[in-house]
Amino acid sequence: MTQRYILRFQGRGEAPSDDVSRIERAVRVIERTPRMLLVESTPARVNSLVAALPRWSASEERSVPVPDARPAVRPAAAAPAT
């Protein structure tokens, strides 16, 4: 089963083009920045890539829900009994 992973270059500067080419041949690249790649692949393939490329780390893509920023009307507080 394929999943999405973020591969992050841990060295200085931009990721080496040789490393990026190797990754692109092994997995499906969805998006890239100078230091990170969003890829889709199996866990075994990603783990073997990271093992072969020591300056890279991998983590599963996670979605974080955005909180509702709209103001809400609070219910009126109950009046104390007299």
C-alpha positions as CSV (number, residue, x, y, z in Angstrom):
1,M,0.0,0.0,0.0
2,T,1.4,3.4,-0.9
3,Q,1.5,6.3,1.5
4,R,2.8,9.8,1.3
5,Y,6.1,10.7,3.0
6,I,8.2,13.8,3.5
7,L,11.8,13.3,2.7
8,R,14.0,16.0,4.3
9,F,17.6,16.7,3.5
10,Q,19.5,17.2,6.7
11,G,22.8,18.5,5.3
12,R,23.7,22.1,4.6
13,G,22.3,24.0,1.6
14,E,20.1,22.5,-1.1
15,A,19.7,18.8,-1.6
16,P,22.3,17.3,-3.9
17,S,21.0,16.8,-7.4
18,D,22.4,13.2,-7.5
19,D,20.4,12.3,-4.4
20,V,17.2,13.9,-5.8
21,S,17.6,12.1,-9.1
22,R,18.0,8.8,-7.2
23,I,14.9,9.5,-5.2
24,E,12.9,10.5,-8.3
25,R,13.9,7.2,-10.0
26,A,12.7,5.1,-7.0
27,V,9.5,6.8,-5.9
28,R,6.7,9.1,-7.2
29,V,7.6,12.7,-6.4
30,I,4.5,14.8,-5.8
31,E,6.1,18.1,-4.8
32,R,9.5,19.4,-4.1
33,T,11.4,22.3,-2.5
34,P,15.1,22.8,-2.3
35,R,15.4,20.7,0.8
36,M,12.3,18.5,0.9
37,L,10.4,16.1,-1.3
38,L,6.8,15.0,-0.8
39,V,6.7,11.4,-2.2
40,E,4.3,8.6,-2.6
41,S,5.6,5.1,-2.1
42,T,5.5,2.0,0.0
43,P,7.1,2.1,3.5
44,A,9.7,-0.5,2.5
45,R,10.9,1.5,-0.5
46,V,11.1,4.8,1.6
47,N,13.0,3.0,4.4
48,S,15.5,1.5,2.0
49,L,16.1,4.9,0.3
50,V,16.7,6.6,3.7
51,A,19.1,3.8,4.7
52,A,21.0,4.3,1.4
53,L,21.1,8.2,1.7
54,P,22.4,9.0,5.2
55,R,21.7,12.7,5.1
56,W,18.0,12.2,4.5
57,S,15.2,11.6,6.9
58,A,11.6,10.5,6.2
59,S,8.3,11.0,8.0
60,E,4.8,10.2,7.1
61,E,2.7,13.0,5.8
62,R,0.2,14.1,8.5
63,S,-2.8,16.5,8.1
64,V,-3.6,18.9,10.9
65,P,-7.2,20.2,10.9
66,V,-7.5,24.0,10.9
67,P,-9.6,25.2,13.9
68,D,-12.7,27.2,13.1
69,A,-11.7,30.8,13.6
70,R,-15.3,32.2,13.3
71,P,-16.6,33.8,16.4
72,A,-19.4,31.9,18.1
73,V,-22.2,33.2,20.2
74,R,-22.0,31.8,23.7
75,P,-25.1,30.7,25.5
76,A,-26.3,33.1,28.2
77,A,-25.3,32.1,31.7
78,A,-28.1,30.8,33.9
79,A,-29.4,33.4,36.3
80,P,-28.8,32.5,40.0
81,A,-32.0,31.3,41.8
82,T,-33.3,33.7,44.4
